Amino acid sequence: MNPVTPFAVRCNLSFGDIYAQVLAWMAVIFVSLAAGLGLMGSSRPIFALVGVGLILVLSLPFLLFAFVTTLLNHIELEPIQPQ
C-alpha cells in the first residue's frame, strides 16, 4: 500500500493581481450611474432605475467569475516532505 503524501495549500494572491478587475468594476458602476442620471430627467424615471439595476445584475456574474478564476489560478499545492 502506498503512503499518502500530505500537501500544503499556498495562496500567493496579492492585491495587484485583482487591481485591474476592481478598476473595471468601478468603471461599470460609474457608467451605469451616469446613464441612470442621464435618463432620470426623462418623462419615465423608472427606466433609469431599471437600467442601472439591469447593468449591475448582468455584470455581477462576470465579476465573480473573474475573481474566482484569478483566485484559483493563484492556489498552489506543495507536497510536504517527511522529516
Secondary structure, DSSP 8 states (H G I E B T S, - for coil): ------EEEEE---HHHHHHHHHHHHHHHHHHHHHHHHHHTSS-THHHHHHHHHHHHHHHHHHHHHHHHHHHHTEEEEE----
